[in-house]
Amino acid sequence: MLAILKYKAGNQTSVRRALDHLGIPNTITADPDEIMAAQGIIFPGVGAAGQAMDELVATGLDQVLKRAVEAGKPLLGICVGCQIMLDYSQENDTKALGIIPGQCNLFNPAWEEEDGTPIRVPHMGWNKVTPRKSCELMRGIDTDAEFYFVHSYYPEPKPDYVLATTQYGCEICAIHGGPGLWAVQFHPEKSGRPGLKFLQNFYAYCREAENAQ
């Protein structure tokens, strides 16, 4: 069973639909006991970093997530969830969760596409994701596969944590973290077959981690 974190800044329904399509058991929950008992946690997010952090702190879910990480519970952050797993976000001048070292920055509108045209902010569209380190969640996914992005800010973790990048004005981080702790700037639940495979890989990792205990 995967726990999809329930809070006001999440896009839980889209994630649940994707997991249901794959036949992966899941529940949308804010209950700490259910979260800690799950095989893994998906931490989605839409909207603004400040709003998301305010909701997490108000409900105590910030501490639940930190306890889960400390306990070795597999965690996947998506979009705003990915951004606020870092120490800080420029959006709303937000002190974030600090699970992974780094910060989230606003796109520079002066940056240009490869053809010389200015980038558009927010970034909305399909982009190729290029692995930079081994990442279990990218197994079996074509190297030319594209994923769906929608964001005005981008994660900049400590370099050791960068697992994959994409190109938008410059090279930016698309996946950061490490084994059992991942954060993705794109939306796997909205990224067609590559995104579904990504979620399947996460669930497979969660099951293997549970069996190894």
DAMOHU-V751567 format. One record per residue. N is the residue number from 1. RES is the residue in one small letter. SS is DSSP state (h for helix, s for strand, l for the rest). PSI is psi in whole degrees, -180 to 180 (none if undefined). NEAR is the number of other ideal C-beta (glycine too) atoms within 8 Angstrom. Layout:
# DAMOHU-V751567
n: <N/N>
res: <RES/RES>
ss: <SS/SS>
psi: <PSI/PSI>
near: <NEAR/NEAR>
This chain:
# DAMOHU-V751567
n: <1/2/3/4/5/6/7/8/9/10/11/12/13/14/15/16/17/18/19/20/21/22/23/24/25/26/27/28/29/30/31/32/33/34/35/36/37/38/39/40/41/42/43/44/45/46/47/48/49/50/51/52/53/54/55/56/57/58/59/60/61/62/63/64/65/66/67/68/69/70/71/72/73/74/75/76/77/78/79/80/81/82/83/84/85/86/87/88/89/90/91/92/93/94/95/96/97/98/99/100/101/102/103/104/105/106/107/108/109/110/111/112/113/114/115/116/117/118/119/120/121/122/123/124/125/126/127/128/129/130/131/132/133/134/135/136/137/138/139/140/141/142/143/144/145/146/147/148/149/150/151/152/153/154/155/156/157/158/159/160/161/162/163/164/165/166/167/168/169/170/171/172/173/174/175/176/177/178/179/180/181/182/183/184/185/186/187/188/189/190/191/192/193/194/195/196/197/198/199/200/201/202/203/204/205/206/207/208/209/210/211/212/213>
res: <m/l/a/i/l/k/y/k/a/g/n/q/t/s/v/r/r/a/l/d/h/l/g/i/p/n/t/i/t/a/d/p/d/e/i/m/a/a/q/g/i/i/f/p/g/v/g/a/a/g/q/a/m/d/e/l/v/a/t/g/l/d/q/v/l/k/r/a/v/e/a/g/k/p/l/l/g/i/c/v/g/c/q/i/m/l/d/y/s/q/e/n/d/t/k/a/l/g/i/i/p/g/q/c/n/l/f/n/p/a/w/e/e/e/d/g/t/p/i/r/v/p/h/m/g/w/n/k/v/t/p/r/k/s/c/e/l/m/r/g/i/d/t/d/a/e/f/y/f/v/h/s/y/y/p/e/p/k/p/d/y/v/l/a/t/t/q/y/g/c/e/i/c/a/i/h/g/g/p/g/l/w/a/v/q/f/h/p/e/k/s/g/r/p/g/l/k/f/l/q/n/f/y/a/y/c/r/e/a/e/n/a/q>
ss: <l/s/s/s/s/l/l/l/l/l/l/h/h/h/h/h/h/h/h/h/h/h/l/l/l/s/s/s/s/l/l/h/h/h/h/h/h/l/l/s/s/s/s/l/l/l/l/l/h/h/h/h/h/h/h/h/h/h/h/l/h/h/h/h/h/h/h/h/h/h/l/l/l/s/s/s/s/s/l/h/h/h/h/l/l/l/l/s/s/l/h/h/h/s/s/l/l/l/l/l/l/s/s/s/s/s/l/l/l/l/l/s/l/l/l/l/l/s/l/l/l/l/s/s/s/s/s/s/l/s/s/l/l/l/l/h/h/h/l/l/l/l/l/l/l/s/s/s/s/s/s/l/s/s/s/s/s/l/h/h/h/s/s/s/s/s/s/l/l/l/s/s/s/s/s/s/s/s/l/l/s/s/s/s/l/l/l/h/h/h/l/h/h/h/h/h/h/h/h/h/h/h/h/h/h/h/h/h/h/h/h/h/l>
psi: <130/139/123/118/126/112/165/-14/15/158/61/-37/-42/-40/-43/-42/-44/-44/-41/-41/-35/-7/23/122/137/162/143/120/151/8/120/-39/-42/-40/-46/-24/-15/159/-29/166/134/126/87/177/140/164/-148/147/-43/-44/-43/-46/-40/-43/-43/-44/-43/-33/-7/5/-21/-43/-33/-45/-42/-40/-40/-44/-44/-33/-4/18/126/137/135/113/139/131/-113/-34/-41/-44/-43/6/-15/-177/-34/147/135/-24/119/17/59/124/121/-162/-31/28/-35/133/135/-175/169/131/154/137/142/113/-11/-12/155/152/172/-26/5/-6/147/145/157/137/122/159/120/120/-172/130/146/141/123/116/140/-21/166/133/116/-32/-11/4/134/6/130/140/-18/4/146/150/157/127/145/108/153/-15/155/147/142/79/169/137/-34/-20/-4/119/-30/155/166/169/122/93/-41/179/124/160/133/-31/131/162/-137/-177/121/-7/100/151/132/135/-28/175/98/-33/-11/15/28/-149/-43/-40/-39/-41/-39/-46/-38/-42/-37/-45/-40/-42/-44/-43/-43/-41/-40/-43/-26/-13/none>
near: <8/16/13/16/16/8/11/5/11/13/12/11/7/11/14/11/9/13/14/9/7/10/4/10/6/13/10/8/10/8/6/7/6/10/14/11/6/12/10/15/15/14/13/16/16/8/7/9/15/11/11/15/14/8/12/13/8/6/8/8/11/10/7/11/15/10/9/12/11/6/7/7/11/13/15/13/13/17/15/14/15/14/18/17/13/18/8/9/14/9/13/8/5/11/6/15/11/8/10/13/8/12/11/16/8/8/14/6/7/5/10/9/9/5/4/5/6/8/12/6/8/8/13/6/6/7/12/8/14/9/10/7/7/4/11/8/11/11/7/4/10/5/6/5/10/10/17/12/14/8/10/8/13/12/15/10/14/7/5/4/12/12/12/14/11/15/10/13/10/6/5/13/12/13/15/13/12/7/4/10/11/15/17/14/15/14/14/14/13/8/14/7/6/13/16/13/10/15/14/10/14/15/14/8/13/12/9/8/13/8/6/5/4>
